[in-house]
Amino acid sequence: MRKRFLGLAVAASMAFSLFGMGTASAADATLNVVHGIPGVDVNVCVNDGEAISDFSYGDVVTGVPLADGVYAFKIVAAADDCTADGILVAAGVDLMGGKNYTAIAYLDESGSPTLGLYTNGSKPVAKGSARLIVRHNAAAPAVDVWANGAPLVTDFENGESAKAIVPKGIYAAWVSLPGDYQPVIGPSVLELKKGFTYEVYAIGDATNGFDFAVVATKVGVK
């Protein structure tokens, strides 16, 4: 279920891109990839070929163009090749040209590895604004998300996504347990620039700690 935003914006520390794959044409899908499972380095395989090597927890790859079509994804241990049994496998994934997607390997509420695929807003935003998408992909129960001291999203469950168009600017944010104010993730700060979509992912678990990963995509303004 999509949650309604209660405030303006959220922020997080920026994760880094491992490499760039060029700019997607209008006929291509654009794929971002987030590693949200702590304690394991992996390789990412696409259609039985190795696409990302030695992918570590918290790493982000952005802007990979892929032709419109159906794909098979497999996550294997970094010591293995793409013929090995996958830690996570997803077949029959249909990526449509002109769409922007993010695939994330993460832990569900019980701590089991899960592979998720989200579609992101890629249309231009109003002048002076940014698009903000918040996603709960940490091995944790429902949480509240705070922005600049005010509740942004409440009772936000693992796997859920919420979005809003927000003014550009600098925001501080954190995650708390429902009904509490004390941060369990963050606080962190991010400058939201006009004409960008920001995807903010809460990742991790209680054993290894929690963190944020961010994907930023330039979409332009109207």
N, C-alpha and C positions, 0 to 999 in steps of 0.2 A: 504494500500500500504506500502511495506517495504521501509524504508529510507536508503540511502547510507551513510556510515560513511565518515566524512570529515577529521577526525583526528585520534588520537590514542585511548584514553580511557576516561571513566567518573568514578566518585566516588561518594559515598554517605555514610551517617551515617548508621551503622549496626542496623537493627531491631533484636529482640531476638526471639528465638524459645521457645514455651511454653512447648513442650515435644518432646521426640524422640520415634519413633515407630519401631526401629530396622532397619536392612539393608535389602533392597529389593533383592530378588533373580532375576535371569535373566528372570524368567517366570512372574514376577510381574511388574505392572506399579508403578511408584513412583510419589506421589502427594505432592506438596507444597501448602500451603494456605496462602493468604495475606488478611488482613482486611484493606481496603482502604476507608471506609466510616466514616467520622468524626461524633462524637456526639451520637453514639449508640453502646452499647455492645450487642453482639449476641451469639447465639448458632448455630453451624453448624451441620446439620443432613445429614447423608448419608444412603440412602435406609431406611428411616424412623427411623434410630437409631441415637442417639446423639453422634457425633464424637469429637466435640470440644465445651467446655463450657466456658461461660463468656469471649468471644473473643473480645478484645478491639481494637480500631482504632490504626493502626500501628503495631499490633502484627503479627508475622509470625510463622507458623508451617512448618517444613521441613522434607522431607524424609519419608513420610508415605507410606508403601508398600500396594498396593491393587491388588488383583488378576485380571488378564485380564478379562474384561467383561463390561457390560453396567450398569451405575449407575444413581441414582436420587439424586440430591443435593437440600437442602432447607436451607435458612437462616431465622432464627426466632429471635425475641427479646429475650434477656437473661432471662427475666422473664417467657418465654413460653417454653413448651415442643414441641416435634416434631409433635404433632397432630395439632398444631396451624397453621393458615394461614401463609404462608411464606412471608417475606419481599422480598425475591428473590427465585425463583424456577427454576431449570433446570432438565428436565427429559431426558432419553435416551442419556446420556453422555457416549460415548464409549472410554474406556481407554485400550490401547494396551500394552501387556506385553513387558518389556524392554524399554519402553518410559518413559521420565521424563516430568511431567506436572506441571503447576502452575495455580490454580484457584484463582481469585481475585474478591472480592466484591468491587466495586468502583463507582465513580460518572462520568457520561458522561459529555460532554461539557456543557449541559444545567443544570446539577446538579441532574439528575435522577439516582437512584440506578441501577446498572448494574452488571451482573455476567459474568466475562470473563474467558476463559480457553486458556492457551498458551501451546505449545509444546516447550520444551527447548532442546538445543544441549547437548548431553551427551557423545559424543565420546571424547577420549583423544585428547589433544592439543599438539602442538609442544613444545619441551623442552624450558623452560624459558618463556613460554607464559601462558595467561589466556584467557578464552572466556568471552566476555562482551556482555550483552544484556540489552538494555535500552528500557523502556516502559513508555508511557505517559498515566497515568490513573488518572489524576487530572481533576477537573471540571474547565477547562480552555481552551481557544482557542489554536491554533497552537503556538508552542514555538520554540526557538533555545536552543540547549544544548551545553555547553562550557566545555572544558577540558584543564586545565593548560593554560588558557588564549586564547585558539584557538577554533573556532567553530567546533563542532563535528557533530551535526545533525541540519539541518535547516528546518523550516516550518513543525515541527513534530506535528501531530494532535492526538487528544484524541483517545486512543485505538490502536495506531500504535506501532510497534516494530522494533528495528534496532539492528544488532549484528555485532561483529568483533572479530578476534583473535588479542590480544594486548600483548605487552611485560609486564612481571610482574613489579610491582613497586608501588609507592605511587602517587596518582593523586588527584587533587582538581577539583571540578566540580560545576557548577550551571546551572540554567535554566533562560532564559530571554525571554521577548517578542520578536517576530520576528524583526530583524534589530536593536535590542538594545543590550547593553552590561550589563546593570544593573541587578543584580540577582533578581528574584522573588521567586525562590526556591534555598536554599543554600546560599553561597558555603559550600560544605562538602568535607571531605577527607576520602579516603578508600585505604588501602593497598590491591592491587590485587596480590594474591599469585599464583605461577606457579601451573598448573594442576587443576585449579578450574574454574567452570562456575559461573559468578556473574550476577544475574538478578537485575537491578536497576529500581525501580518503583517510578515515581512521583505521589503522591497522595494528597488528600485534596481539599479544596475550599477556596474562597476569604474570607468567613465569619470566618472559623475556622483556617485558615492558611494552608500552604502547607508544605509538608515534603517528605522525601525519605524513602522507605523501601527496604531492600536488602535480597535476597536469595542467599546463597553461597552453591555450591555443588561440592564436590571433584570428578573429572573425570579422573585424572591421565594424564601422558604425553606419547607421542609416543616413 
